[in-house]
Amino acid sequence: TRNSARSQLAAVIWKERTGDTAPSAGTSPAPQVDPGAVAAARRAGLDLADAVPHPWRGVPARTQVITVCDLAHEEFHTAGAHWHWSVPDPVEIGTADAFDATVTELDARITTLTSPQGPR
């Protein structure tokens, strides 16, 4: 929803693993990416320093979408491929461990999704 942590982390992990850009957006964007997400990305060897929250403004046809927030999932409707990953919001907990766990969870899901065998 806020586009300040989970989707920003997912987008940077996606780019690192696939080489392809993955836009990140929220239904009610925060003014900035949460510093905890920036720090967790840095610990994982990823760079969110220039990331900025963006509003969701629709999705082009035939675009694959992954929502990571339950609230955004409820508001989201698309004709394209859509997956929902219910990932707890580390901002609500606020600890480095919570942000690192989010990075680990998203990395595992992205690795599974992009593996040659595909999602199971």
C-alpha positions as CSV (number, residue, x, y, z in Angstrom):
1,T,0.0,0.0,0.0
2,R,2.7,2.5,1.1
3,N,5.3,1.3,-1.4
4,S,8.0,2.0,1.2
5,A,9.5,-1.5,1.9
6,R,8.2,-4.8,0.6
7,S,7.6,-3.9,-3.0
8,Q,10.7,-1.8,-3.2
9,L,12.7,-4.7,-1.9
10,A,11.0,-7.1,-4.3
11,A,11.8,-4.9,-7.2
12,V,15.5,-4.6,-6.4
13,I,15.8,-8.3,-5.8
14,W,14.0,-9.0,-9.0
15,K,16.4,-6.8,-11.0
16,E,19.4,-8.4,-9.2
17,R,18.2,-12.0,-10.0
18,T,16.8,-11.5,-13.5
19,G,18.5,-8.3,-14.9
20,D,15.0,-7.0,-15.7
21,T,13.4,-3.9,-14.2
22,A,10.3,-4.5,-12.1
23,P,8.3,-1.3,-11.4
24,S,7.1,-0.9,-7.8
25,A,4.0,1.1,-6.8
26,G,1.5,1.5,-4.0
27,T,-2.1,2.5,-3.6
28,S,-1.2,5.1,-1.0
29,P,2.5,5.8,-1.4
30,A,4.6,7.0,1.5
31,P,6.8,10.1,1.2
32,Q,10.0,8.0,1.1
33,V,11.3,4.5,1.2
34,D,11.5,3.4,4.8
35,P,15.1,3.7,6.1
36,G,14.9,0.1,7.4
37,A,14.3,-1.2,3.9
38,V,17.2,0.8,2.6
39,A,19.5,-0.6,5.3
40,A,18.2,-4.2,4.8
41,A,18.9,-3.9,1.1
42,R,22.4,-2.6,1.8
43,R,23.1,-5.6,4.1
44,A,22.0,-7.9,1.3
45,G,24.3,-6.2,-1.2
46,L,21.4,-4.4,-2.9
47,D,20.9,-0.6,-3.5
48,L,17.7,1.2,-2.7
49,A,19.3,4.6,-2.1
50,D,17.6,6.2,-5.1
51,A,14.3,4.4,-4.7
52,V,11.1,6.5,-4.5
53,P,7.6,5.4,-3.7
54,H,5.2,5.7,-6.7
55,P,1.5,5.6,-6.9
56,W,-0.2,2.7,-8.7
57,R,-1.7,4.1,-11.9
58,G,-2.9,1.0,-13.6
59,V,-1.2,-1.9,-15.3
60,P,-0.7,-2.3,-19.0
61,A,-2.5,-5.4,-20.5
62,R,-0.6,-8.7,-20.4
63,T,1.6,-7.5,-17.5
64,Q,2.4,-9.9,-14.7
65,V,1.7,-8.4,-11.3
66,I,2.7,-9.5,-7.8
67,T,1.1,-7.9,-4.8
68,V,2.9,-8.2,-1.5
69,C,0.4,-6.3,0.7
70,D,-2.9,-7.7,1.7
71,L,-4.6,-4.3,1.6
72,A,-3.2,-3.5,-1.9
73,H,-4.3,-7.0,-3.0
74,E,-7.9,-6.2,-2.0
75,E,-7.8,-3.0,-4.0
76,F,-6.1,-4.4,-7.0
77,H,-7.9,-5.6,-10.1
78,T,-6.2,-6.6,-13.4
79,A,-6.9,-8.8,-16.4
80,G,-3.3,-9.8,-16.6
81,A,-1.5,-12.5,-14.6
82,H,-1.6,-11.8,-10.9
83,W,0.0,-13.4,-7.9
84,H,-0.4,-12.4,-4.3
85,W,2.3,-13.0,-1.7
86,S,1.1,-12.2,1.8
87,V,4.3,-10.8,3.2
88,P,4.2,-9.2,6.7
89,D,5.1,-5.5,6.7
90,P,8.5,-5.1,8.4
91,V,7.8,-1.3,8.9
92,E,5.1,-2.2,11.5
93,I,7.7,-4.2,13.5
94,G,10.6,-1.8,12.7
95,T,13.5,-4.1,13.6
96,A,16.5,-5.0,11.4
97,D,15.5,-8.6,11.8
98,A,12.1,-8.0,10.5
99,F,13.5,-6.2,7.4
100,D,16.1,-8.9,6.9
101,A,13.4,-11.6,7.1
102,T,11.4,-9.8,4.5
103,V,14.4,-9.7,2.2
104,T,15.0,-13.5,2.7
105,E,11.3,-14.3,2.1
106,L,11.1,-12.2,-1.1
107,D,14.4,-13.6,-2.4
108,A,13.2,-17.1,-1.9
109,R,9.9,-16.5,-3.6
110,I,11.5,-14.7,-6.5
111,T,14.1,-17.4,-6.9
112,T,11.3,-20.0,-7.0
113,L,9.3,-18.0,-9.5
114,T,12.2,-17.4,-11.8
115,S,13.8,-20.8,-11.6
116,P,13.9,-22.9,-14.8
117,Q,11.3,-25.3,-13.2
118,G,9.0,-22.3,-12.5
119,P,6.8,-22.0,-9.4
120,R,5.7,-25.2,-7.7
